[in-house]
Amino acid sequence: MTTRTSRSPRWPWVLLAISAAVAVTAAMVVGPDAVQGQLSRILYVHVPSAWLAFTAFGVTMLMSAMYLWKRDLAWDRRAHASAEIGVVFTGLAIGLGMIWAKPTWGVWWTWDARLTLTAIMFFVYLGYLALRRTTDDLEARAKRAAILGVLAVVQVPLVHFSVVWWRTLHQPPTLIKPEGIDMDASMFVTLMVSLAAFTTAYVAMMYKRVELARLEDELLVAERSTDGPVAGAAVSTPSIDGGA
Amino acid sequence: MTGFWAQVAVIARTELVRERRAGQVLWITIPFGAIAILLVPIAIGTDAPMLRRIGPGLFWMVVMLFGVLVAVRRSSLDTLPVRDQLALAGVDPAAAYVGRAAAAFVLLLAFEVVVGLAAVLVYDLGSGLLIAPATLLLAAAGLALLGTLAASIVSAGRDGSALVPLLVAPLSVPLLIGATQAHEAFELGRSSLGWVLMMVVTTVVLAIAGVLSAGPLQETG
């Protein structure tokens, strides 16, 4: 295992503090939507959360593939960190979507393709995290998780294109579509600022979580290599003078 | 050691012989699935038109959820000693994976037929459920490949067999959607080719993923 003593840098956190302040201010200052009113402000947190979830799972797939190629545990730690962050932001996107749905659609949950597939994606990556807990063997854990990490990414395009493939209650893509952006300029700028702040949060969390994962691995290896009684405390090594 | 397909045949045959001796799928999993088909109307109501309408969907749900148990049957546990033995015998890990999946496919097909027959009789469904062989075959193949892959990934770990359903159920969604939609299209007299193709693509992707990961998974111990 590679051992490094470097700490995660502070610059992402400084950048996050600045970008978060700008994003919160912009989200508060921008005018409300003509139809949805103040409720539309959830958009500035919900959309970046979903974007970050997709990005995080995409990164998990890339890092998993890199691990399978290079067999360096550093890639596995990055995949793990990204999946954990992705699960958190998927949960956030689902929760915020439900808060928005209740006053808009009249229900917390509806059997919409996008919603259902997002919830399924959430469980796929919960399974990924659960899989990592089934063994303490670093190499075995990394290999199994990497295979699932590559396979599980199939959910991401399914979720993204679900609003195109099926007639759903969830609105179709507003930003990523061939006809161009269908949004007021001020709202678009605010959303972009929020996306930048969330992406910075992802980078900062990645650095920290990868550092923590490295320390966890080092602790695991250190615990294993600690010298202890070979046959337990009940058996002691015989000595020349006959003592115990 | 013999060629790839000969190894596949030997592994599949061995798996089926072990299953015949253990009888786990025949005496536990299949009856369990049939009971689920019987329990649903008790929970949601015995309205015959409603059961006719939702019956095919319930059948596929039971296949996807209970069919996972075929992959984690005790007679097919991919333990470390078994892996070591196969490696020492010079068995190609990919052949072992395909062989196990082939045995699971046969067992899943039996599961589908028996549970499907129960659904047709109990929910008064048309015979369409059982005369669409492409859907039944592809669902069994996809689920067998996915379940075998998931069982290989979690094997030798703590809580391994308990984790397989959590991995398989969400990833089987393309198969579930394909099977239910193909059946609906069949019943309405529309072309179900698109949905069948979706199942074919899913099955091929799973087969490739399983074969490619078989080697690395054997190394993990």
Interface residues (C-beta under 8 A of the other chain):
Chain A: L68 L117 I120 M121 F123 V124 L126 G127 A130 L131 R133 T134 T135 D137 E139 A140 K143 R144 I147 L148 V150 L151 A152 V154 Q155 L158
Chain B: L149 I153 V154 A156 G157 R158 D159 G160 L163 L166 L167 A169 P170 L171 V173 P174 V205 A209 S213 P216 L217 E219 T220 G221
